[in-house]
Amino acid sequence: MEDFGSSALRKLIDEFPDAVRETHANLGDATAVVDPDRIVAVMRFLRDEADFDMLMDVTAVDYLGRNPRFEVVYHLYAPDANQRVRIKARVAEEAAEIASVVSLYASANWMEREVFDLYGIGFDGHPDLRRILLYDEFEGHPLRKDYPKERRQPLVGPRN
Amino acid sequence: MAGGLPTFPEAPASIEDDFERDLHTEHQVLNMGPSHPATHGTVKFLIELDGETIINLDIQVGYLHRGFEKECESGTWYQAIPYTDRLNYNSAVLANVGYCMAVEKLLGIETPEHCQWLRVMSGELARIADHLTRCGAACLELAAMTPFLYGIEARELSWDLLEMLCGARVTSNYIRIGGVKHGMPRDFPATAKDFIARIRKLLADFDKVITSNRIFVDRLKNTGVISKEDCIRYAVTGPILRSAGVGLDVRKTDPYLVYDQLDFDIPIGEVGDNYDRYLVCVEEMHQSLRIVEQCLTQLKKMGPGPVDVADPRVRWPAKGRVFNRMEELIQQFKSVTEGPLVPEGEGYFAIESANGELGFYLVSDGSAVPVKVRCRPPSFINLAPMGGMLKGAMLADLIPTFDFINMIGGECDR
């Protein structure tokens, strides 16, 4: 593993030597790829031991053709130390699911719903996993790379 | 019958008890929106009410979803810039700056100083317009028409300045990857000086009409309160976080462009209610005006200079050479049809927009088309805790709270 210039990542590797798969600090962004099964433990450690109090962003990237296909990306911020870290977890296409971190960060609620809505990645333990930007009858998950931009959706009648 | 008296129901212990028992106190569900005159934004609230008290609030967003990320991922890096205009259409320049600086981070480009000052100046003008919309529209939706007109007149001045600079009032499309579209027009500094004085005058009038207005204060004080801790838990940023007493502002914590050379203050509140948010926004407008003045002074001192980076990856060759030389002709053709090839990698860049931290997380595979353009939308993330903020509050408090959260549909729903 290379040098990454971030004390938070150093701590993380010391604590979870087997869960951290890769690290890098390209362009100055400290990044760690972690085992998706350990995501809650990793995030709890970062929040409680490294003061990353704010989960700024949750998103996903679809690397179609790669295995595992999806990457769930978390951006954390430590307001006191003014430090940022990016945590990524790779999720396979067949069982596109990862544990939810809503119990740790309230901000994850809507952002995980958005990832679920647009990428179809499930969040295990999420209290209210519904579509958020699209409507319930929408078919498919539009930010997946194999969802064609031109695809038409069936007309939906009025709901009661 | 045996001569007994007819029996009556037992008398109530007191009249009040009886009244309470007979009162119809079932919860009712109220649909508010998606198009409601008192919400400047297309959003639907599903409100469970007990009388006038909010028991539960479900916020349904997405009515303005138009596939921003999908569109960005199917065009070139350049073609995403006009889409960023339409994120927060009150302060389009700020989203332009955020996106272009994120791309520049991947490209490893440092923009010339001239361009940086112009970006800061136009961004601050956009911030003023955004805050004016927020405060003005809040007054309007609390049934105060006059201050709204003062606010909108001032916003119009700010947009007029942006129009002089960019050619468009709202969707400015001014920032380019590696520069800005063009420098200031010659008469811009004089007009700006005049307009800044007029905006200050209008802000003073606005202040006189509304800041200590009894009705306005009563509607805002101690409504929509959010604590410091909840702000952090919900990753709320911008004026809402600062009104709760946390002085976080990306312009100060991670100064980008030339913010480290500028003299300005970050106002913070104490209570975290709507009134504090209002005061924070008003003070931020004054600070932004200060920044614009400093930018004008600095630009005058620097004189004319290049506003584009001299990097052939993002800059078009000079027209004279395009017409006469093969290489430049090819370069021009490539620049127009595919734009810059961004090196493989990922990067996150955040700026302080009018609503909070506006971040862009970009992933490139080295081609002319982005793999991922993620916008961290402050409007969306700041709206999430609203349900909790209003639990147990009166229905009428929903209006000012929603106004000062300043959910902008274009940015929230993307």
Boltz contact constraints between the chains, C-beta under 6 A:
constraints:
  - contact:
      token1: [A, 26]
      token2: [B, 345]
      max_distance: 6.0
  - contact:
      token1: [A, 27]
      token2: [B, 105]
      max_distance: 6.0
  - contact:
      token1: [A, 27]
      token2: [B, 347]
      max_distance: 6.0
  - contact:
      token1: [A, 29]
      token2: [B, 348]
      max_distance: 6.0
  - contact:
      token1: [A, 53]
      token2: [B, 232]
      max_distance: 6.0
  - contact:
      token1: [A, 54]
      token2: [B, 232]
      max_distance: 6.0
  - contact:
      token1: [A, 54]
      token2: [B, 235]
      max_distance: 6.0
  - contact:
      token1: [A, 55]
      token2: [B, 235]
      max_distance: 6.0
  - contact:
      token1: [A, 56]
      token2: [B, 235]
      max_distance: 6.0
  - contact:
      token1: [A, 57]
      token2: [B, 376]
      max_distance: 6.0
  - contact:
      token1: [A, 59]
      token2: [B, 374]
      max_distance: 6.0
  - contact:
      token1: [A, 61]
      token2: [B, 363]
      max_distance: 6.0
  - contact:
      token1: [A, 61]
      token2: [B, 372]
      max_distance: 6.0
  - contact:
      token1: [A, 75]
      token2: [B, 348]
      max_distance: 6.0
  - contact:
      token1: [A, 79]
      token2: [B, 248]
      max_distance: 6.0
  - contact:
      token1: [A, 82]
      token2: [B, 253]
      max_distance: 6.0
  - contact:
      token1: [A, 106]
      token2: [B, 233]
      max_distance: 6.0
  - contact:
      token1: [A, 106]
      token2: [B, 234]
      max_distance: 6.0
  - contact:
      token1: [A, 107]
      token2: [B, 234]
      max_distance: 6.0
  - contact:
      token1: [A, 107]
      token2: [B, 235]
      max_distance: 6.0
  - contact:
      token1: [A, 110]
      token2: [B, 384]
      max_distance: 6.0
  - contact:
      token1: [A, 133]
      token2: [B, 62]
      max_distance: 6.0
  - contact:
      token1: [A, 133]
      token2: [B, 65]
      max_distance: 6.0
  - contact:
      token1: [A, 133]
      token2: [B, 413]
      max_distance: 6.0
  - contact:
      token1: [A, 142]
      token2: [B, 70]
      max_distance: 6.0
  - contact:
      token1: [A, 143]
      token2: [B, 69]
      max_distance: 6.0
  - contact:
      token1: [A, 149]
      token2: [B, 74]
      max_distance: 6.0
